[in-house]
Amino acid sequence: MSEKPHIDIDYVADLARIKLSDKEKSTLSAQLADILGHFEKLSAVDVDGIEPMAHTQNIHNVWRPGDAPGATLKAQTLIEMAPEQRDNQVVVPKVVE
């Protein structure tokens, strides 16, 4: 593995919009260098022929018999049933301040 990469911690802190003391800068600089070292180790791993995946387990949707779509109402019927509507949409009370 090559030598530790130089990290401009002032630039990184500026990007994150945080102020760091000199002690924090030296600590975080060492930690970021360690993280980049781990990425360097990972980039050395041969992954040719390995399919990309979104999850480490074989995950798939599990549907129950009752999960099949059933009869639905027409959009216009639902709009007409709503206590308040505007521009072909249902108006609901505000729930977030």
C-alpha positions in Angstrom: 0.0 0.0 0.0 1.3 3.5 -0.7 2.0 6.2 1.8 -0.8 8.0 3.6 -2.6 10.4 1.3 -2.4 14.1 2.1 -5.8 15.5 3.1 -6.4 19.3 3.1 -8.5 19.3 6.3 -9.2 23.0 6.0 -10.7 22.5 2.6 -12.9 19.6 3.9 -14.0 21.6 6.9 -14.9 24.5 4.6 -17.0 22.2 2.4 -18.8 20.9 5.5 -19.1 24.5 6.8 -17.6 23.6 10.2 -15.0 25.3 12.3 -12.3 23.0 13.8 -9.7 23.6 16.4 -6.1 22.5 15.7 -6.6 19.4 17.8 -9.8 18.5 16.0 -8.0 19.1 12.6 -5.2 16.7 13.5 -7.6 14.0 14.8 -9.9 14.2 11.9 -7.1 14.3 9.4 -5.7 11.1 10.8 -9.2 9.5 10.8 -9.9 10.5 7.2 -6.5 9.2 6.1 -7.4 5.8 7.8 -10.7 5.8 5.9 -9.0 6.4 2.6 -6.6 3.7 3.4 -9.5 1.3 3.8 -10.8 2.3 0.5 -7.4 1.7 -1.0 -7.5 -1.8 0.4 -11.0 -2.3 -1.1 -10.0 -1.1 -4.5 -7.3 -3.8 -4.6 -9.9 -6.6 -4.3 -10.6 -8.3 -7.7 -14.3 -8.1 -8.4 -14.3 -9.2 -12.0 -17.2 -11.4 -12.7 -19.2 -10.5 -9.6 -22.7 -9.2 -10.2 -23.5 -5.9 -8.5 -26.2 -6.2 -5.8 -28.3 -3.9 -3.7 -28.3 -6.2 -0.7 -26.1 -8.9 0.7 -29.1 -11.3 1.2 -31.3 -12.7 -1.5 -34.2 -10.3 -0.9 -37.5 -10.4 -2.9 -41.0 -9.3 -2.4 -43.3 -11.7 -0.7 -46.9 -11.4 -1.6 -49.8 -12.9 0.3 -52.9 -14.1 -1.5 -54.9 -11.1 -0.2 -52.3 -8.7 -1.6 -53.6 -8.9 -5.2 -55.2 -5.7 -6.4 -59.0 -5.7 -6.1 -61.8 -3.5 -7.3 -61.2 0.2 -7.0 -63.3 3.3 -7.3 -62.9 5.8 -10.1 -60.9 8.9 -9.3 -63.9 11.1 -10.0 -66.0 9.2 -7.5 -63.4 9.6 -4.8 -63.1 13.3 -5.5 -66.8 13.7 -5.1 -66.8 11.8 -1.8 -64.1 14.1 -0.3 -65.4 16.7 2.1 -63.3 19.4 0.2 -61.7 19.3 -3.2 -59.9 21.8 -5.4 -58.5 21.4 -9.0 -59.5 17.7 -9.2 -57.6 17.0 -5.9 -58.6 16.2 -2.4 -57.9 19.0 0.1 -56.7 17.8 3.5 -56.1 19.7 6.7 -52.5 21.0 7.2 -50.6 18.6 9.6 -47.2 20.2 9.5 -46.4 23.6 10.9 
